[in-house]
Amino acid sequence: MFVFRFGYESPEQSAANAAHGWDDESSQWVVIDAPDAAAALAWGREIAERFVQELGAGSWITGTFAHWIEPLSACPWAVGREPVVCGQFPDFSVWA
């Protein structure tokens, strides 16, 4: 199991960043049950893309946002969310 973490801009952040030359970002994370780190990273990128699209903020993939994976064992703070398997999207409605 891996934790995929990623940065993104909300539509409001994107507009403010463009207007003021800022670089404000938010971040999210998801636990991915994957056979290896490469699979977790690839699926995490798909999750980030879908999440940002659902926010109405365009494409995450075309941005230059930080993203990485870590073993779940290295992230004791990563609790309270159901893991997803590769090919499954999380319930974004609980991502406040």
C-alpha positions in Angstrom: 0.0 0.0 0.0 1.2 3.5 -0.9 0.2 7.1 -0.2 0.0 9.3 -3.2 0.3 13.0 -2.4 -0.3 15.8 -4.9 -0.6 19.5 -5.3 -3.2 21.3 -7.3 -5.0 24.6 -7.9 -8.6 25.1 -7.3 -10.4 27.4 -9.8 -10.2 30.2 -7.3 -6.5 29.7 -6.7 -5.8 29.5 -10.4 -7.6 32.9 -11.0 -5.8 34.6 -8.1 -2.4 33.2 -9.1 -2.9 34.5 -12.6 -4.1 37.9 -11.5 -1.4 38.5 -8.8 1.5 36.4 -9.9 1.1 34.1 -6.9 1.9 30.4 -6.7 -0.8 29.2 -4.2 -1.6 25.5 -4.2 -3.6 23.0 -2.1 -2.8 19.4 -1.6 -4.5 16.1 -1.3 -3.6 12.4 -0.6 -5.0 9.0 -1.2 -4.0 5.5 -0.1 -3.6 3.2 -3.1 -3.4 -0.6 -2.9 -1.0 -1.4 -5.8 1.4 -4.1 -6.6 4.4 -1.7 -6.7 5.4 1.9 -6.5 5.3 2.5 -10.2 1.7 1.3 -10.5 0.7 3.4 -7.5 2.3 6.5 -9.0 0.6 5.9 -12.4 -2.8 5.4 -10.8 -2.3 8.3 -8.4 -1.8 10.6 -11.4 -5.1 9.4 -12.9 -6.8 10.1 -9.6 -5.3 13.6 -9.4 -6.5 14.3 -13.0 -10.0 13.2 -12.3 -10.2 15.1 -9.0 -9.0 18.4 -10.5 -11.4 18.0 -13.5 -14.3 17.5 -11.1 -13.3 20.7 -9.3 -13.7 22.4 -12.7 -10.0 23.5 -12.6 -9.0 22.1 -16.0 -6.3 19.4 -16.3 -4.0 18.5 -13.5 -1.7 16.5 -15.9 -0.8 19.6 -17.9 0.2 21.5 -14.8 3.5 21.3 -13.0 2.3 20.2 -9.6 4.4 18.3 -7.1 3.4 14.7 -6.6 5.0 11.6 -5.1 4.3 8.3 -3.4 5.5 6.9 -0.1 4.9 3.5 1.5 1.9 3.6 3.8 4.1 2.5 6.7 6.0 5.8 6.4 2.8 7.9 6.7 1.3 7.3 10.2 -0.9 10.4 9.6 -2.7 8.8 6.6 -5.8 7.5 8.4 -9.5 7.9 7.9 -9.8 7.2 4.2 -10.6 3.9 2.5 -7.8 2.7 0.3 -8.5 2.3 -3.4 -7.1 -0.3 -5.7 -5.6 0.6 -9.1 -8.5 1.3 -11.4 -10.8 2.5 -8.6 -11.5 6.2 -7.9 -12.0 7.4 -4.3 -15.1 9.2 -3.1 -14.1 12.8 -3.8 -17.1 14.1 -1.8 -15.3 13.3 1.4 -12.2 15.3 0.4 -13.0 18.6 2.1 
